[in-house]
């Protein structure tokens, strides 16, 4: 989590959070508190700092739902000793609630995210956001533009390797909150 004078950014798992934290650190004057990338506290939810949210913009990252499920499955496979992520993905299709994970970060709707940073457009979205808080020098802009992925697992990112079109349609039907957030985030930056 990163807390500033005017914002609170929650590090949602498997949505380029460590990369985003690095981007925030390019603007240290905007930061009041930032959890270390190696600390489990980095995944603090809004409810856990409710007393620090008053009057601040709430910010989180979002990525396309199928890409998030694949990333989350590979993360689980790595950290649970499973050999094969494909089985984990198929299991997750039936048991994981991505909408539930989003709702948990927002305390079941008690807190509403004001600004979504899209993982697949992270540098541009981050720069658009941070420019509302502070001046962005050409040097800082270049640094953010060159920022790469952090803690990236290596796996096939082609969604058709993991899902049929019907699987993807079903994923979005089962997670209407996520689908609406993706649409709203895309419209924000259109």
C-alpha positions as CSV (number, residue, x, y, z in Angstrom):
1,X,0.0,0.0,0.0
2,X,1.1,3.5,-0.7
3,X,-0.5,6.4,1.3
4,X,0.0,10.0,0.2
5,X,-1.5,13.3,1.4
6,X,-4.2,13.1,-1.3
7,X,-4.4,9.4,-2.3
8,X,-4.3,5.8,-1.0
9,X,-3.2,3.1,-3.5
10,X,-4.0,-0.5,-2.6
11,X,-1.7,-3.2,-4.1
12,X,-4.1,-5.7,-5.6
13,X,-2.4,-9.0,-6.2
14,X,-1.2,-10.0,-9.7
15,X,-1.9,-6.6,-11.2
16,X,1.6,-5.1,-11.6
17,X,1.7,-3.8,-8.0
18,X,5.5,-4.0,-7.5
19,X,6.0,-2.1,-10.7
20,X,3.5,0.5,-9.6
21,X,5.2,0.8,-6.2
22,X,8.5,1.5,-8.1
23,X,6.7,4.2,-10.1
24,X,5.4,5.9,-6.9
25,X,9.0,5.9,-5.5
26,X,10.0,8.1,-8.5
27,X,7.8,10.8,-6.8
28,X,8.9,10.5,-3.1
29,X,7.3,13.8,-2.1
30,X,3.9,12.4,-2.9
31,X,4.4,9.5,-0.4
32,X,3.6,9.6,3.3
33,X,3.9,5.8,3.8
34,X,4.8,2.9,1.5
35,X,4.9,-0.7,2.4
36,X,8.0,-2.6,1.3
37,X,7.6,-4.8,-1.7
38,X,8.9,-7.8,0.2
39,X,6.4,-7.3,3.1
40,X,3.0,-9.1,3.2
41,X,1.7,-5.7,4.5
42,X,2.0,-4.5,0.9
43,X,-1.4,-6.1,0.3
44,X,-3.2,-4.1,3.0
45,X,-6.9,-3.4,2.2
46,X,-8.7,-0.1,2.4
47,X,-10.6,-1.2,5.5
48,X,-7.4,-1.7,7.4
49,X,-6.5,2.0,7.0
50,X,-10.0,3.4,7.0
51,X,-9.0,6.1,9.4
52,X,-6.5,7.4,6.8
53,X,-8.9,7.5,3.8
54,X,-11.0,10.6,4.5
55,X,-10.9,13.0,1.6
56,X,-8.3,11.0,-0.4
57,X,-8.6,9.4,-3.8
58,X,-8.6,5.6,-3.6
59,X,-6.5,4.0,-6.4
60,X,-6.0,0.4,-7.5
61,X,-4.7,-1.5,-10.5
62,X,-6.8,-3.6,-12.7
63,X,-5.9,-6.0,-15.5
64,X,-8.0,-7.9,-18.0
65,X,-9.8,-10.7,-16.1
66,X,-8.5,-13.7,-18.1
67,X,-4.9,-12.4,-17.9
68,X,-5.4,-11.9,-14.1
69,X,-6.7,-15.5,-13.7
70,X,-3.8,-17.0,-15.6
71,X,-1.3,-14.9,-13.6
72,X,-3.0,-15.8,-10.3
73,X,-3.0,-19.5,-11.2
74,X,0.7,-19.5,-12.0
75,X,1.4,-17.7,-8.8
76,X,-0.6,-20.3,-6.8
77,X,1.0,-23.1,-8.7
78,X,4.5,-21.7,-7.8
79,X,3.7,-21.1,-4.2
80,X,1.8,-24.3,-3.5
81,X,4.2,-26.7,-5.2
82,X,1.8,-27.7,-7.9
83,X,3.5,-28.7,-11.1
84,X,1.0,-27.6,-13.6
85,X,-0.8,-24.3,-13.8
86,X,-3.4,-25.5,-16.4
87,X,-5.1,-27.6,-13.8
88,X,-5.0,-24.7,-11.4
89,X,-6.6,-22.5,-14.0
90,X,-9.4,-24.9,-14.6
91,X,-9.9,-25.3,-10.8
92,X,-9.9,-21.5,-10.4
93,X,-12.5,-21.2,-13.1
94,X,-14.9,-23.1,-10.9
95,X,-13.9,-21.8,-7.4
96,X,-12.2,-18.4,-7.6
97,X,-14.3,-15.3,-7.3
98,X,-12.3,-12.4,-8.8
99,X,-15.3,-10.1,-7.9
100,X,-15.1,-11.4,-4.4
101,X,-11.3,-10.5,-4.2
102,X,-12.1,-7.0,-5.5
103,X,-14.9,-6.6,-3.0
104,X,-12.6,-7.7,-0.2
105,X,-10.2,-4.9,-1.0
106,X,-13.1,-2.4,-0.9
107,X,-14.7,-3.8,2.2
108,X,-17.7,-5.3,0.3
109,X,-18.5,-1.9,-1.3
110,X,-17.9,0.3,1.7
111,X,-15.1,2.0,-0.2
112,X,-15.2,2.9,-3.9
113,X,-12.1,3.1,-6.0
114,X,-11.8,6.6,-7.6
115,X,-9.0,5.8,-10.1
116,X,-8.1,2.5,-11.8
117,X,-4.7,2.0,-13.3
118,X,-4.8,-0.5,-16.1
119,X,-1.9,-2.9,-16.0
120,X,-1.6,-3.2,-19.8
121,X,-1.3,0.6,-20.0
122,X,0.4,1.1,-16.6
123,X,3.0,3.8,-17.5
124,X,0.5,6.0,-19.3
125,X,-2.2,5.6,-16.7
126,X,0.2,6.1,-13.8
127,X,1.6,9.3,-15.4
128,X,-1.9,10.6,-16.0
129,X,-2.7,10.0,-12.4
130,X,0.5,11.3,-10.8
131,X,0.3,14.4,-12.9
132,X,-2.9,15.4,-11.0
133,X,-0.8,15.3,-7.8
134,X,2.6,16.8,-8.7
135,X,4.7,18.1,-11.5
136,X,6.1,15.4,-13.7
137,X,9.5,16.4,-15.1
138,X,10.6,15.1,-18.6
139,X,13.2,13.0,-16.8
140,X,10.6,11.4,-14.5
141,X,8.3,10.8,-17.5
142,X,11.2,9.0,-19.3
143,X,11.9,6.9,-16.2
144,X,8.3,5.8,-15.9
145,X,8.1,5.1,-19.6
146,X,11.2,2.8,-19.4
147,X,9.9,0.9,-16.3
148,X,9.4,-2.7,-17.0
149,X,7.7,-5.6,-15.3
150,X,8.7,-6.6,-11.8
151,X,8.6,-10.1,-10.3
152,X,7.3,-11.5,-13.5
153,X,6.7,-15.2,-13.7
154,X,7.5,-16.8,-17.1
155,X,4.6,-18.5,-18.8
156,X,2.6,-18.4,-22.0
157,X,0.6,-15.2,-22.0
158,X,-1.5,-16.1,-25.0
159,X,-5.0,-16.3,-23.6
160,X,-6.1,-18.8,-26.3
161,X,-3.6,-21.2,-24.7
162,X,-5.6,-21.3,-21.6
163,X,-9.2,-20.4,-22.5
164,X,-11.7,-20.9,-25.2
165,X,-13.8,-17.9,-26.2
166,X,-16.7,-19.5,-24.2
167,X,-14.5,-19.7,-21.1
168,X,-13.7,-16.0,-21.4
169,X,-17.3,-15.1,-21.9
170,X,-18.3,-17.2,-18.9
171,X,-15.5,-15.6,-16.7
172,X,-16.9,-12.2,-17.4
173,X,-20.5,-13.3,-16.9
174,X,-19.6,-14.7,-13.5
175,X,-17.7,-11.5,-12.6
176,X,-19.8,-8.6,-13.6
177,X,-18.1,-6.2,-11.2
178,X,-14.7,-6.9,-12.8
179,X,-16.2,-6.5,-16.2
180,X,-17.8,-3.2,-15.4
181,X,-14.5,-1.9,-13.9
182,X,-12.6,-2.8,-17.0
183,X,-15.1,-1.0,-19.2
184,X,-15.1,2.1,-16.9
185,X,-11.3,2.2,-16.7
186,X,-11.0,2.0,-20.5
187,X,-13.6,4.8,-20.9
188,X,-11.7,6.9,-18.4
189,X,-8.6,6.9,-20.6
190,X,-10.3,6.9,-24.0
